[in-house]
Amino acid sequence: MSESWQVNGIELAVAAAGDGPVVLLAHGFPDLGVTWHLQVPLLLDAGYRVLVPDMRGYGDSARPAARSAYAVREIGRDLIGLLDHEGVDRAHVVGHDWGAQCVWSLGLDHPERLLSLTGLSVPHTRPAPAPPIEILRRRLGEEFYQVRFQAEGAAEQALERDTAATLAAAFADDFEAVGRPAGPRDRPAWMSADRFAHLVDVFRRTGFAGGLSYYRNINDNWRAASAREPHLIEAPSLFLTGSADPVAAFMRVDDSLFADLRVVVVEGAGHWVHQQAPVRVGAELLEHLRRADELAGT
């Protein structure tokens, strides 16, 4: 059951449980905090306190209208606000997809608040030599999904025309089909019918504008990253990805940007690696957290 927490000037819906070192789990697009349902019991049994928000723009959390409200650094302030709400100095922070993007930024902006970092599916990379959307537009065309998502109003209308088909395409790693009228399609086999129905119900209520706003900050995030003084992510870090994740076609992890990074590739898994291979992901995550706890003396 989620509670409403006031952090960073907005309300976030947060599910919190357990005692011990804090693990904060940040979801991506198009998703909700329930994406972590296979990891939460494992973490609780291992003696951690787990915080699972619906990120701003999603579910029962606030959905600010301004595009700038969804910049990576603003989301980072939400995550730090959750730690402040808990009264903890340092925590383990885990993110998937856009959650991972925000987690990597925390490693540079708030290193003193971190016990460890884990990013799933989206790696930390150097800033591109030019605005990323312009690069993607030149290389992959106007119909590449991240380029299409820049069109305010039109993208929302396309994704909301058939919410179930939009989510089914995303969870099938068919990002190019997201928001295109391809007709009904089935949910992936790894997701239960009840879970899928819940997500469809929520996104029919909220729409996709909040999630799309993360994409509309890609160039602004790039400008902020390019202006940042270069330095390493010092927190013990783990990057977990699936061998079949389509994100690898245009983003690759750069281990030179980390002081302490371990990379795990789960064979056969796609973008939703934590739901497709929960046993492997859970084991790797717990090993990483315990090692970081030992290093921190917690």
Protein Blocks (a to p, Z undefined) as FASTA:
>chain_A
ZZdddeehiacddddededjdddddddddddfklmmmmmmmmmmnopacdddddehiajb
ccdfblklmgfklmmmmmmmmmmmnopabdcdddehjlmmmmmmmmmmmmmlpfbdcdeh
iacddddfbdfklmmmmmnojklmklmmmmghjlmmmmmmpmmlmmmmmmnopaklgopa
ebjadddfklcfklmmmmmmmmmmnommlmmmmmmmmmmmmmmmmmpccdddfbdcdddd
dfklmklmmpccdfklpfbdcddddehiafklmlmmmmlmmmmmmmmmmmmmmmnoZZ
